[in-house]
Amino acid sequence: MEGRDTYLRRERKLTIAGQLMGTNFEYFHFGSQSEGTTTPGLNSDIDLLCSDKRVNIMTDWRDWEAGMENFLMLRDDITPPQQYLLQVIYPYTPEPVTSISDDRFVRKDSGQILLSSERGKQNIEQKVSRLGEVTRNGPSVSYIPNWDIVRTFPVCKPIPEIHHWIDRCRGRHWPPAKLLEAARRSPSFLVPAGHPDSDYKREEWRLSPNLIERMLMFSFNMTQIKCYISLKIIKTALLNKIVRDCITSFHCKTLMFYTIERTHPSLWKEHNLVFQLLLCLQVLRKWLRLGCLPHYIIEGVNLFDGKLSMVQQRRLLQYVNYLIKNDLQDLFHIDIDEFGCRLRACGILRIGQAGARELDPVRLRYGISCLLKYEYFESCNTELTEIVYGIQSSNTNFQQGIHKLRAVVGNSTNGKLTTVAYDLIYHLFALHTSVQSSTSSRLPNPAFIEIIRRFRYSLKTDVVSSRLKLASVLYCFGHLHAAIRVLEDVEKKDHIKVKAVCGIRDREGDRDLQVFANMMSDSCDNVHSEPSFASCVRFIRQEAHCAPYIFWFEMNRSMTEEEVAQRTTSKKIWMDTAEVDARPFLYYLQYLTYGGLGERNKQLHACEILKSYIFNSRNDIKAHHLETALNLIGHCCEMEGDYQMALYIYEISLLFENTNNAANWHIQRLQRIIGNLE
């Protein structure tokens, strides 16, 4: 349930962030992550569906809308079930387009102009290739590892296939009547995928009732969820060894739908789990014998088509027969998530390599909960980075960005959408406050005091980063005693159980469950406590007067146009900002502030703590901006008059990032200083 809540919040946040940046997409996290039907051992991908609301899909000519991209759904007697062609219609008159004016268009033999699904994917691939290495998997075109990203068109008009299924299910114990009524109002999606045996497979679009399938999954009780997850583990550990990766999670989901529909609800009890698995495998055996696994919702679709050849179906049937006749004994030898042990009522999960620490169920549950919160917090930072870049690249300001977000809240009747919008509003307000303080007078006038007061609303964003910004503002404006009080508060909060979060860079091992389980203290009370996360501290150029002088170099880290050209698209959105991990910045700010107060012993202590933290290999997993942290150490050495050591530290920084690194400026600057001294 926590997994569901997290991913539903993430999809709403993506939709809101898109609206703020001027796109008209609605985002959905379908699949195991948003269903809460995965385990650590299954290592499931993240599925993202992007629904393009700029497009109007017509089921007949009465659906035409002026000013929209209009496409008419076409099918005939030879079109495979679930497949459609999309005829291009003019946006300013309800008439078919007659000429090819777009790379995505093709002409059918009949002369009709169609929107090609294959050319559409090629067009998307060209656009996203600058964001990272592109992988294509069926309808997915993704530039993010372990993500399937599918661009779709929503179908909001009644679809005969869906209504036929609703009528078929009436009067049964499952699906329930309320679900069927909700399904009647639910949109479907056209996915860029053709039938493998069709003459028009490069042009066809597949009708996909994802939201209805989600409703069906959300209606499962806990035993049914466990049965489905068990089926996926069996698929991965046993069935795929027989037929490679030809059996998918969607096959397992379909088996569950048919089994639940035909089984009395009283049988779905925890102690019947193995019996329910046996029923599911018997359903699979039945469909393998018939050579057809029908789609649960859309009639006439064989889910074996294009997935399992006849030879593979016979091979799989033979093995499933063997499993059933041998009382599922092979299940008790599955290692994934210690599945076999769990079936024997063993409640321990081993994480990682042999000999690694064992996690009991309480620590495991806490670790998974922390991981979900961490990933949501991380995605907030990523979306905020893109929003800030979009605001800076346009003629708007942060105040206008906040107004747009509030407009989203005001226009929405969805309370959950409102909650997610405020997650972004708090972050934008924190940035707006900091920018205001940067442009205000250095004198302690009422306007500056009011800006400092506003920082209290920013403290909700995370544990320490907003407090560190406040301390930096106070230091830069000469309020050193106040800065020290804030830093002392930060030091108390930034303890060993705080997890560093960066929306830009990943560290190897960032998502290991052991890391998150370790955030749980030995006190039993901690099981119910909220995990603590610390974002990196970021200063954009409008905040320059809020940041120590050394960070101005980070805002201008490239030395040549060639260096700027080497930046990927994802780097371009943040590299003109100064970004540093919270803990190194805390120690560096302590060094500066204690120095300003003349407290020499505390100043030197802060410098030593900074060095020992960065050079301790155990902290590597927390160092998302190691080159920047090394530059801070180098600057401390400079201020101590040890120029040779400073040069050495800057050179180490360049070993980690040799371009787009402010260390290049520091080395040139220091070499001039040393030359003048000689």
N, C-alpha and C positions, 0 to 999 in steps of 0.2 A: 504493500500500500504506500509505503514511503517512496519507493521507486516510481510508482505511478504519479504521485503528487509532484515529485521533483521534475519529471519530464513533461508533465502537462504545464507546469509553471514555465519551464524552459521554452516550450513552443509558443506560449502566449507572449513571453518576453521577446522572442524573435519577431513575432508579428508586430508588436508595438515599436520595436527598434526600427523595423522596416518602414512603418508608417512615418516615423520621425525623419527618416532619411529619404522620404519621398517615393518609396516603392509601394506597389499595391499588391502584395503577396500575403497570403495566409499560410502559416507554417504548421505542420503536424509532425510529431514524433510518433510514427506508427512502429509496430514490431515489438520485440520482447522487452526493450527498455521501458517504453511507456506502459506496457502491460504489467510490468513487474514479474515477468516470466523468464528470468534468466538467473544464472548462478555464476560465481567467479570462474569456475572451471569451463563453462561454455564459451567464455570470452566473446560474447555477442557483439556484432557491429551495431552502430547507431543508425537508424533509418530516419531520414528527413524527407518529407514530402512538401514541395513548394507549390501552392495552388495559386495560379495567376488569375487574379480577379479583374484584370484589364480586359479579359477575353469573355465574349458572350457565346456560349454553345447553344445552338438552336436545334430543337428536335423537329420543329416544322417552321414554316415561314412566318407564322404569327409571333414567333419569339424574337424577331429581329429588333435590335436596339440601335438607335442613331448614335454615332460618335464612338462606338465600341468596335473592337476587332471581332467580327462575326464569322462563325464557322458553322455550317449546317452538317449534322450527323447523317451519313449515308450508309445504307447497307442493302444488299439484294440477296437473292436465293443462294448465291455461291459464296457469300461472305461468311467466314467461320463465326460460330457463336462467340459472343463477348467482344467481337472486333467491329470497328467502325472506320469509315473514311470521313475526312473532314473537308467539305467543299468551302472554298474561300468566297465570302460575300462582302460586297462593298460596305464601308462604314457609314456612307452618306445616302445610300439608297438600297432598298431590299432587292438587289439584283446580283447575280453571280459575277465574280471577277472573270474576265475573258483573256487576260494576258498575264504572263509570268513577270511579276514586278519585284519578286523577293527570292533570295537564294533558297528559301525553305519550300517554295512552291514547285509543283510538278504538274504536267498535263496528263490526264487520263486518256485512254484510247477514245473515249466518248467525247473528249474535248473539254471536260470539266477540269477546273484548276483546283488541285488538292494541296493541303498542307501536309508535307511529308514528315512522318515521325522521325525517320532516320536523319534527314537533313536538319530537322529541328535540334536533334542531339549534337550533330556536327557543329551547328551554329553556337550552341551553348559551350561545347568543348573549346572552340576558338576563344570565346569570351573569358572563360575561367582558367585557361592555360597559364595566364600570367600570375595566377594566385598560387600555383603549385603544380606538382605532377598530377596529371589527370588519369583516372582509371575509369573504365567503362565496364559495367556489369549489368547486362540486361537493359532495363530502362534507365538505370542510374548512370549519371555523369558526375563524378566526384573528384574534388581536388584535396580532400581531407582524408588521410589514412584511416581505415576502419569505419568510414562513413559511407552509406549509400544515400545519395541525394538525387531525388527524382522530381523533375519539373512537370507539372500536370495542369490540366484545365478542369475547373469545377463544372459539373452538370447539375443544375439546380431545378431542372424541369422533371416531371414524372417520367420514369423509365419503365417500359413494359416488363423487362426481365425482373426488376425488383418487385413490382407489384404482383407478378405471378408467384414469386417466392413467398411473399407475405400471405397471399391467399392460401398457398399450400400448407403453411404452418399454423393457420388458425385452428383453435380448439385443442392444441397439443399442450402438454405440461411445460414444454420448452421448445422454442423461446417464449418467454412470457408475453402476454398481450400488450403491456406497456412498452416493451422493447419493440414490438412490431409496429406500434403506432409511431414511436420515435423514428423508426427506420423509414416509414413512409415519408417523413418530412426531411430526411437526411440527404444531403447532396452526395453524389458519387463523383468519380474522377476519371478523366481520360488520360491514360498513361502511354508514353511513347514506346509501344511494343507491339509487333505484329505476330500473327500466328506462324509457327515455323514451317507449315506446309502450304501457306497461302501464296498466290501469285503476286499479291500486293503487300507482302510482309514489311517492305521498307516504307510503305505509306500508311499502314494501319495503326490505329490507336485502340488500346485495350480498355474496356470499361471495368473499373475497379471500385467495388463498394467498401473501401477501407474503413469508413466511419461505422458502417453496420457491423463489420467484423470486429471492430474495437468494442462496440456495445455488447456483442456476444461474449467476447473475452471478459469484459468487466462484469458480466452476469455469473461468471464461474464462482463456485464456493472454493474454500481453501483446498479441499481434497482434489477437486477438479484441476486447480492450478498445479498442485503437486504431481498429478497424473500427467498433465501436459508437459511439465518440465522433465519428468522422468522419461516420457516418450522422446523428447529432444536429446536427452543424454543417451538413450538407447540408439537413436538414429546416428549420433556422432560416433559412439564407441563401437557399435556392432554393425548396423545396416550399411553404413558408408564404406565399411571394409569390403562388403560384398559388391556394391555397385558404385564405388567411389563417392562423389558428393551429389549423386543424382536425386536422393531423397532430401527434401527441404523441410524447414520448419513449417511452411505453409501446408505441406502434405500432412504433417503431424496435427496441425490445427484443424484441418478438415476431418481427419479421423476422429478427433475429439468431438466436433460438432455432431457428426453422425452417431457416435456412441452415446453422448448425453441425450440426444433427441429420442433414442430408442431404449433408454435405460430408466427404470423407475428412480425418482429422486432419493428414495430411502436407502438405495444401495451405495450412494456416494458418501461413505463414511471412511474415516481415516484407516480403520482396521481392514478395509476392503481394497486398499490401494493396489496390491499385487493382482487381485482378481480383476480390477478395472483395467489394469495394463493388459491383462490377458484378453479382455473383451476388445480393447482397441486393436490388438494384434490380430484377433479373429476377424475384425472388420477389414483390416488391411489384407488379410489372406483372401477374403471374399472378393475384394476389388481386383487383386492380382489374378485370381482365377478368371475373372471376367475381362481382364485387360483394360480396365477403365476405372479411374477414380474420379467420380463426378464432382464438379465444383458444388459446394454446399448451397450457394445462393443462385448462381446463374446456370440455368438449364442448358444441357448440350455440350458443356465444356469438359474435356477429359484432361485432368491434371497430369497424366502420364505423358501426354503429347509433348515432344521436344525435350523431355527429361529422361524417361526410361524407355529404352528400346525393348522389343519383344524378348530378345535374349536376356537382357537384364531383368525383366519382369519374371521370367521363368526361374532365373538364378535366385532372385530375392524370394520368390514363392517357396522354393525348396528350403531356404534357410529359415523363413518364418514358420514353415511347417515343423522343422526340426526344433525351433525354440518352443513352440506350443507343446509338442509331444514330450519334451524333456522338462516340462514344468518350469520353464524360464530360468533354468539353472545358470545360463551364461550371464544373466543380469547380476548375479552375486559376485562376479569377478571383474566388474567395471571399476576402473580406478578414478574416473572423472569425479571430482568432489567427494571421493570416498563413497561413491554411490552404493557399491556392494555392501560396504560396512553399514551404511545407513539402513539398507533393507534388513540387515540383521540387528537393527535398533542400536547401532553404535553411534554415539552422538559427538564424535570428535572429527574435526577437519584439519588436515595438515596443509599448511601453506608453504609453497616454495620448494626448495631442494630437500633432499633427504637430510634428516637431522635438524631441520628448522623447527622453530618453536611451534608448539601446537596451540591452536586457538579453541577455547571452549565456546559453546554456543553463545554465551552472553557477550564475550569479547568480539566474536565474529559478527554478531548482530550490530554491536556498537560500531565496529569498523566499517561495515557496509553503509550504515546510516551516515557516518562521517564522510565517507567517499561521495555519497550522493549530494550532500550539502556542499562539499568542496567543489564538485563539478558544476553545481549551480552557481556558486559564488564566482568560480573561474569564468563561466560563460557570461556572467554579468560584466566582469571586467573587460572581456573581449568585445562585447557589444558596445560598451561605453567607449572603448578606444575608437571604434568605427564611427560612433555618433559624434564624438568630439572632433574627429578628423573631418566628418561631413560638415559640421557647423563651421569649422575653421576655413574649409574650402569654399563655403558659400558666403552670401552677404548677410547671414543671420548671426545672432549672438547667443550666448548661453541662456540669457533671460528669455529670449524667444523660443529656444529649445524647451525650456521648462514649461512655457505657456502651451506649446504644442502637445507636450505630454499630458498636461492638465486637461487640454481639450479632449484628448483620447479618453481620459477618465470621465470627463463630463458627458461625453456622447455615448458612453458605453452603459449598457444595462447589465453587463456581466461583472458581478462583484469580484470574481477571481481575476479578471483582466485588470481591474482597478488596483488590486493588491500588488500585482506584478509591476504595474506602471510606477507605483511609489518606490519600488526597489531602485528604479532608474532615476526617478526624480530626486531622491536623497543624494545620489552620487553627483548628478548635474548641479544641484544646489550647492554642494560642497565645493565644486570647482568654481561656480559663479562667485561664491564668497571669497575664495582665494584670489581670483582675478581682481575682484573689487579691492581687496586689501593691497594688491600689488600696485594698483593705480592711485591709491589714496595717499594723502600727505603723511610724512613721517612723524608729524607732530601728534601728541596725544590729544587730538581734538575729539569732540563728541561723535563725529562721523566714523573715525577709526575705532573708537570704543564700541560703537554699535556693530561694526563689522566683526570685531572680535567676539561680541556676544552671539552673533549668528553662527559662529563655529559650533555652538552647542548642538545645533540641528544636524551638523555634519558628522557628529561622533557616532551616529547610528550605522554608518557605512561599514565599518569593521572595527577590530579591536584597537589597532594602533596607528594606522597610516594617516588618518585625519588629525589625530593628536600630534603626530610628528610634523605635519604641515603647520599646525597652529604654533608649535614650538619654533619652527623655522621662521614663521612670520614675526613672532615676538623677538627672536634673535636678530633678524635682519633690520627690525625697526628699533633695536637698542634696548628692549625690555628684557635684559638678561636674567634677572632674578625670576621673573614670571616664566621665562623659557625653561629654566632649570626645574621649576615646580612641575611643569607639564612633562618634562623628560623623566623626572623621578616617577611620575604616575605611569608613564609608558613602560618604564623598566619593570614596574611591579606587574603590569598586565602581560608583557611579552615574555612569558615564561616558557619552559621547555615544551609544554603541551600545545603551544600555538603553532599552527601549520601555515607556512608561507604559501601565498597564492599569486600567480602571475597570469594575466590574460594574454600574454604575448609569447612567452617561451616555456617549453616543457623541460623537465629534468627527468632523466632515466630513473625509474623507480618511484616517480611522483604519485602513482596510483596504486602502489602495492598495498594490499589490505593490511599487512603487518604494520605499516607506517601508521595507518589510521586507528588500528586496534591499540597501538601504543599511546594514542592520545587519551585513552581512558586511564584515569588514575587508579590506584589500588583501593581507593575508597568506593564503597558500593554506591554512594550517593551520585557518583559521577556517571553512572549508567544513564541517568535521566537528564544530565546537564547538556547544555548546548555546546558543541565543539567551537573552538576559537580559531579564527583565520585572520591572517595579516596580509593585506595587499601590498604590492610594491608601491613605493611613493613616487608619484609622477608630477613633474612640473612642466607645463606647456609654456611656450614663449611669452604668452600674456601674463604669466606668473613669475617672470624673471626676477622681479624685485622682492619676491617672497622666498627666493632660494639663495643659499650661499653662492658666492661669486664663482666657485669652481664649476658649478652646474651650468653656467653659461656656455662653457666649452662643450658640455654634453648636448646642449641644444643646437650646436653647430659642429657636430662631430666629424663631418666629412671635410676633407681638405681640397678635393678637386671635383669637377663635374663627373669625371670617370667613376669616382667612388659613389656618387649619387646614382649614377646609371646602373651600378651593380646591385642596388637595392631591389628586392622583390616587392611586389605590390603590398604584401602583408607588412614588410618592413617600412615602406613609405608612410604608412599611417601612424607610425610612432617614433620614427628615428629623429624627428626634429624636436623631440621632447627629451627631458632628462628623466631617466627611470632608474631607480635603485631599490634594492631589497630593504625592507624595513629595519632589520637588525643592524646591518652595517651603517645605515644612515643615523640610527639612534646613537651609536658610539661616536661617529664623526661629529654629530651635532653637539654631543657632550664635550668632545675635545675642543671645539670652537668656543662654546659658551663658558666652560670653565676657564679657558685661556683669557677670554674677555673679562672675566671676574677676577683674574689674577690668582686663581686657586691652582697653582702649578702641580701639586701632587695629584690632584684629581684629574687634571688635564692629561698628564703622562699616563695615568692608570687607564683612562678612556682610550688612549692611543694603543696601549699594549693589548687591551681587551679586543679592540678592532683587529689588530694583527693576528692574535691567537685564534679569533673566530674564523677569519678568512683562510688562514693556513692550516686549519684543522680539517682533515679529509672527511670527518664525520658530518661536516656541515655542507658538503658538496651538493647534496640533494636539495638544500634550501637556497642555493646561490643561482638565481635566475639571471642576474646581471653581474657576473663575476668581474668582467673587465672594468665596470664602473666602480665596484667596490675596491678593486686594486688601485684605480686612479685616486680614490679618496685616501688610501694609505700612502700613495706617492706624494700627495699634497701635504699630508701630515709630516712626512719626512722633509719636504721642502721647507715647511714652516719651522722645523727644528734645525734647519741649516745643513742637513745631510743631503747634499745635492746628488752625490754619487749613488747613494741608496735609492733616492727618488727616481733617478734615471733607470736603475736596475728594476725597480717595481713597475715603472711604466713599460719597460721592455717585456716584462712578464705578461702585462696586460695585453700587449700586442700579440703574444703567442696564442691567446684565446680568440681575439678578434683583430686581425691585422688591418682591416679597412673599416671605415665608418666608426672609428674609435678615437675619442678625444685624446688618448695617449699620444697620438701623432703630434698634436698641437703642443702638448706638455713637453715632449722631448725636444722639439725645436726651440721652445721658449727657454727651457733649462740650458740647452747647449749655448744659447746666446748669453745667459747669465753667467755660466761657468767661464765662457770666453772672455767676458768683460772682467771677471775676477782675476783671470790669469794675466 
